[in-house]
Amino acid sequence: MAVVKQHRPASPWRIPLVRELAVILLIKLTLLLAIKAIWFNAPTVPLEGTAQVTAHLLATPPAPPLPALEETPR
């Protein structure tokens, strides 16, 4: 009776390129999370923001300019 060895598939972590890419991705992810934590930790709300939005939305629109009746030469 012959003994049949089962070949286990090689781990992708044994390939140097895979390891290097994984390390680079981890570094990028860490830097992105650090940047997010430093600069984007809380939303900025302007002073009286609701009043400014209300005034902008409920204000009367400016009158459109009147069309020129005659063409101007160039």
PEQUI-V817238 format. One record per backbone hydrogen bond with DSSP energy under -0.5 kcal/mol. NH is the residue of the N-H (numbers start at 1). CO is the residue of the C=O. E is the energy in kcal/mol with one decimal. If there is no record, write none. Layout:
NH_CO_E ; NH_CO_E
This chain:
4_2_-0.6 ; 5_3_-0.6 ; 7_5_-0.6 ; 8_6_-0.7 ; 14_11_-1.7 ; 15_12_-1.3 ; 16_14_-0.5 ; 19_15_-1.8 ; 20_16_-2.6 ; 21_17_-2.6 ; 22_18_-2.2 ; 23_19_-2.3 ; 24_20_-2.4 ; 25_21_-2.5 ; 26_22_-2.2 ; 27_23_-2.2 ; 28_24_-2.5 ; 29_25_-2.5 ; 30_26_-2.3 ; 31_27_-2.5 ; 32_28_-2.7 ; 33_29_-2.4 ; 34_30_-2.2 ; 35_31_-2.6 ; 36_32_-2.4 ; 37_33_-2.2 ; 38_34_-2.0 ; 39_35_-2.6 ; 40_35_-0.6 ; 40_36_-1.4 ; 45_43_-0.5 ; 46_44_-0.5 ; 49_46_-1.3 ; 52_48_-2.1 ; 53_49_-2.3 ; 54_50_-2.5 ; 55_51_-2.5 ; 56_52_-2.1 ; 57_53_-2.6 ; 58_54_-2.5 ; 59_55_-0.8
